[in-house]
Amino acid sequence: MDALQRANEIRTRRARLKRDLKAGRSQIHGLLLDPPAYIQTAKVFDLLLSVPKYGRVKVNRILTQCRISPSKTIGGLSQRQRNELVSYLRR
């Protein structure tokens, strides 16, 4: 039951974060450079889809350009991948 409760809390926090990204109340750059614990296991692809003006095609192009697999999690990114992705998104 504790694991179920923890999983529900993580899903709720991720949903709130995605809404904040969509509304512009949160910035993707800070989340990628210093991710909170609850998004460590989230997919980079899913998080980027929450950013305004980023659809599936654009996100796939960005991930290919930065040499990041679409199935990669936030916590699984190397420091090089984080820095490259953030610098690409800041253009």
C-alpha positions in Angstrom: 0.0 0.0 0.0 2.9 2.4 0.7 4.3 1.8 -2.7 1.0 2.5 -4.3 0.5 5.7 -2.4 4.0 6.8 -3.3 3.4 6.0 -7.0 0.2 8.0 -7.0 1.9 11.0 -5.4 4.7 10.9 -8.0 2.1 10.8 -10.8 0.2 13.7 -9.3 3.4 15.8 -9.0 4.5 15.0 -12.5 1.0 16.0 -13.9 1.2 19.3 -12.0 4.7 19.9 -13.4 3.6 19.2 -16.9 0.7 21.6 -16.5 3.1 24.2 -15.2 5.4 23.7 -18.2 2.5 24.0 -20.6 1.3 27.2 -18.9 4.9 28.7 -18.8 5.1 28.8 -15.0 8.1 26.4 -15.0 11.2 26.3 -17.1 12.5 23.1 -18.7 16.1 24.2 -18.5 16.3 24.1 -14.7 14.5 20.8 -14.5 17.0 19.2 -16.9 20.1 20.5 -15.2 18.9 19.8 -11.6 15.9 17.4 -11.7 13.9 16.8 -8.6 13.6 13.2 -7.4 10.1 12.7 -8.6 11.0 13.2 -12.3 14.1 11.0 -12.3 12.3 8.1 -13.9 10.2 10.2 -16.3 11.0 10.0 -20.0 12.7 13.0 -21.5 10.4 12.7 -24.6 7.3 13.0 -22.4 8.6 16.0 -20.5 9.6 17.8 -23.7 6.1 17.2 -25.1 4.7 19.3 -22.3 6.7 22.4 -23.4 4.6 24.8 -25.5 5.2 24.6 -29.3 7.0 21.2 -29.0 5.2 18.4 -30.8 6.3 14.8 -31.5 8.2 15.7 -34.7 10.1 18.5 -33.1 10.9 16.6 -30.0 12.2 13.6 -32.0 14.3 15.9 -34.1 15.8 17.5 -31.0 16.6 14.2 -29.3 18.2 12.9 -32.6 20.3 16.0 -32.9 21.5 15.6 -29.2 22.0 11.9 -29.7 19.5 10.9 -27.0 17.2 7.9 -27.2 13.5 8.7 -27.0 13.2 6.1 -24.3 15.8 7.7 -22.1 14.8 8.8 -18.6 15.7 12.2 -17.0 17.8 10.4 -14.4 19.6 8.3 -17.1 20.9 11.4 -19.0 24.7 11.9 -18.9 26.0 15.3 -18.0 27.0 15.8 -21.7 23.5 15.0 -22.8 22.0 17.3 -20.3 24.2 20.2 -21.3 23.8 19.6 -25.0 20.0 19.4 -24.7 19.7 22.5 -22.6 22.0 24.5 -24.9 19.9 23.3 -27.9 16.6 24.3 -26.2 17.9 27.8 -25.3 18.5 28.7 -29.0 
